[in-house]
């Protein structure tokens, strides 16, 4: 547990201080590998996208190689054609489901219960998730569109709330 009381915000130094960090109102939610650079496309955003694309593609290729070695192990063990085909179909189906689910997650939030239920399937189909990440990074930071919409909505709501409360109501003149 922390020494600080729960009501007070933490005052840890941050390496990414900007004018938006001190401005009142909603703050953008950071995206993995991108932080909040997606808002204004600053802090080497383009290089980060290239790095994430290359990294996710390399991880997908490495994952395919590992799966190939596992398949060769099944062939060496001589488990039979049925088991070999079953394993290939299982990984293909799980990868397709993981790709689709990851791709949908970039445009809408999944409820925590369904995320927990699908966790093992997503781990089996990790190649599909990595490929979805790669293809989305070619267009934008994965999840950027969703985060941008949520941030814009939060900013609009904040502007509406603060526009209504521009003056101090206790200093209002009363009619007699």
C-alpha positions as CSV (number, residue, x, y, z in Angstrom):
1,X,0.0,0.0,0.0
2,X,1.0,3.6,-0.5
3,X,1.8,6.2,2.2
4,X,-0.3,8.8,0.4
5,X,-4.0,9.2,1.3
6,X,-6.5,8.0,-1.4
7,X,-8.1,11.4,-1.8
8,X,-5.0,13.2,-3.0
9,X,-3.7,12.6,-6.5
10,X,-0.2,11.2,-6.8
11,X,2.6,13.7,-7.5
12,X,5.2,11.5,-9.2
13,X,7.5,13.2,-11.7
14,X,6.6,12.4,-15.3
15,X,8.9,12.3,-18.3
16,X,6.1,13.3,-20.7
17,X,4.9,16.6,-19.3
18,X,3.0,18.7,-21.7
19,X,0.5,21.6,-21.5
20,X,-2.4,19.0,-21.7
21,X,-1.2,17.3,-18.5
22,X,-1.7,20.5,-16.5
23,X,-4.9,21.7,-18.3
24,X,-8.2,21.0,-16.5
25,X,-10.6,18.6,-18.0
26,X,-10.4,15.1,-19.3
27,X,-7.0,13.6,-20.2
28,X,-6.4,11.3,-23.1
29,X,-6.1,7.6,-22.3
30,X,-2.6,6.2,-23.2
31,X,-2.3,3.5,-25.8
32,X,0.3,0.7,-25.3
33,X,3.6,1.6,-27.0
34,X,2.3,5.1,-27.9
35,X,1.4,6.7,-24.7
36,X,-0.6,9.9,-25.4
37,X,1.4,10.7,-28.5
38,X,-1.6,9.6,-30.6
39,X,-3.5,12.8,-29.7
40,X,-1.3,15.2,-31.7
41,X,0.9,12.6,-33.5
42,X,4.0,13.9,-31.6
43,X,6.9,12.3,-29.9
44,X,8.1,10.2,-32.9
45,X,4.6,8.8,-33.5
46,X,5.4,7.7,-37.0
47,X,8.5,5.8,-35.9
48,X,6.6,4.2,-33.1
49,X,4.0,2.9,-35.6
50,X,6.7,1.5,-37.9
51,X,8.4,-0.1,-34.9
52,X,5.2,-1.7,-33.6
53,X,4.3,-2.9,-37.1
54,X,7.7,-4.5,-37.6
55,X,7.6,-5.9,-34.1
56,X,4.2,-7.5,-34.3
57,X,4.9,-9.0,-37.7
58,X,8.2,-10.4,-36.4
59,X,6.5,-11.8,-33.4
60,X,3.8,-13.4,-35.6
61,X,6.5,-15.0,-37.8
62,X,8.3,-16.3,-34.8
63,X,5.1,-17.7,-33.4
64,X,4.5,-19.5,-36.7
65,X,7.9,-21.0,-36.5
66,X,7.3,-22.2,-33.0
67,X,4.0,-23.7,-34.2
68,X,5.8,-25.4,-37.1
69,X,8.3,-26.9,-34.6
70,X,5.4,-28.2,-32.5
71,X,3.8,-29.7,-35.6
72,X,7.1,-31.4,-36.5
73,X,7.2,-32.8,-33.0
74,X,3.8,-34.3,-33.5
75,X,5.0,-35.9,-36.8
76,X,8.0,-37.3,-35.1
77,X,5.9,-38.7,-32.3
78,X,3.7,-40.3,-34.9
79,X,0.4,-39.5,-33.2
80,X,-1.5,-40.0,-36.4
81,X,-3.0,-37.9,-39.2
82,X,-6.2,-37.2,-37.4
83,X,-4.4,-35.5,-34.4
84,X,-2.2,-33.6,-36.8
85,X,-5.2,-32.3,-38.8
86,X,-7.1,-31.5,-35.6
87,X,-4.2,-29.4,-34.2
88,X,-3.8,-27.5,-37.4
89,X,-7.6,-26.8,-37.6
90,X,-7.6,-25.8,-33.9
91,X,-4.8,-23.2,-34.3
92,X,-6.4,-21.9,-37.6
93,X,-9.8,-21.4,-36.0
94,X,-8.5,-19.9,-32.8
95,X,-6.2,-17.5,-34.8
96,X,-9.1,-16.5,-37.0
97,X,-11.3,-15.8,-33.9
98,X,-8.5,-14.0,-32.2
99,X,-7.9,-11.8,-35.3
100,X,-11.6,-10.9,-35.5
101,X,-11.9,-10.2,-31.8
102,X,-8.7,-8.1,-31.7
103,X,-9.8,-6.2,-34.8
104,X,-13.2,-5.4,-33.3
105,X,-11.5,-4.4,-30.0
106,X,-9.9,-1.5,-31.9
107,X,-13.3,0.1,-32.7
108,X,-15.4,-0.9,-29.6
109,X,-14.7,-1.9,-26.0
110,X,-15.4,-5.5,-25.0
111,X,-17.0,-6.1,-21.6
112,X,-14.6,-7.4,-19.0
113,X,-16.5,-10.7,-18.5
114,X,-16.3,-11.7,-22.2
115,X,-12.6,-10.7,-22.2
116,X,-12.0,-13.1,-19.3
117,X,-13.9,-15.9,-21.0
118,X,-12.0,-15.5,-24.2
119,X,-8.5,-15.2,-22.7
120,X,-7.5,-18.9,-23.3
121,X,-8.8,-18.9,-26.8
122,X,-6.9,-15.6,-27.5
123,X,-3.7,-17.2,-26.1
124,X,-4.0,-20.1,-28.5
125,X,-4.8,-17.8,-31.4
126,X,-2.0,-15.4,-30.6
127,X,-0.8,-15.3,-34.2
128,X,-4.2,-13.9,-35.3
129,X,-4.0,-11.2,-32.6
130,X,-0.5,-10.2,-33.7
131,X,-1.5,-10.0,-37.4
132,X,-4.5,-7.8,-36.5
133,X,-2.2,-5.6,-34.6
134,X,0.2,-5.4,-37.6
135,X,-2.5,-4.6,-40.1
136,X,-4.1,-1.9,-37.8
137,X,-0.7,-0.3,-37.2
138,X,-0.4,0.3,-41.0
139,X,-3.3,2.7,-40.8
140,X,-3.1,4.1,-37.2
141,X,-2.1,3.3,-33.7
142,X,-4.2,0.3,-32.7
143,X,-7.3,1.6,-30.9
144,X,-6.6,5.2,-31.8
145,X,-9.9,5.8,-33.5
146,X,-11.8,4.5,-30.4
147,X,-9.7,6.5,-28.0
148,X,-10.1,9.6,-30.1
149,X,-13.9,9.3,-30.2
150,X,-14.0,8.7,-26.5
151,X,-11.7,11.7,-25.8
152,X,-13.6,14.0,-28.1
153,X,-16.9,13.0,-26.4
154,X,-15.4,13.6,-23.0
155,X,-14.0,17.0,-24.1
156,X,-17.4,18.0,-25.4
157,X,-19.2,17.0,-22.2
158,X,-16.6,18.9,-20.2
159,X,-17.0,22.0,-22.3
160,X,-20.8,21.9,-21.9
161,X,-20.5,21.5,-18.1
162,X,-18.0,24.3,-17.7
163,X,-19.9,26.6,-20.1
164,X,-22.9,26.4,-17.8
165,X,-20.9,27.3,-14.7
166,X,-19.0,30.3,-15.9
167,X,-19.9,32.6,-13.0
168,X,-19.8,32.1,-9.3
169,X,-23.5,31.6,-8.2
170,X,-22.9,33.0,-4.7
171,X,-21.9,36.4,-6.2
172,X,-25.1,36.6,-8.2
173,X,-27.2,39.7,-7.6
174,X,-30.6,38.9,-6.1
175,X,-33.8,40.6,-7.3
176,X,-35.8,42.4,-4.7
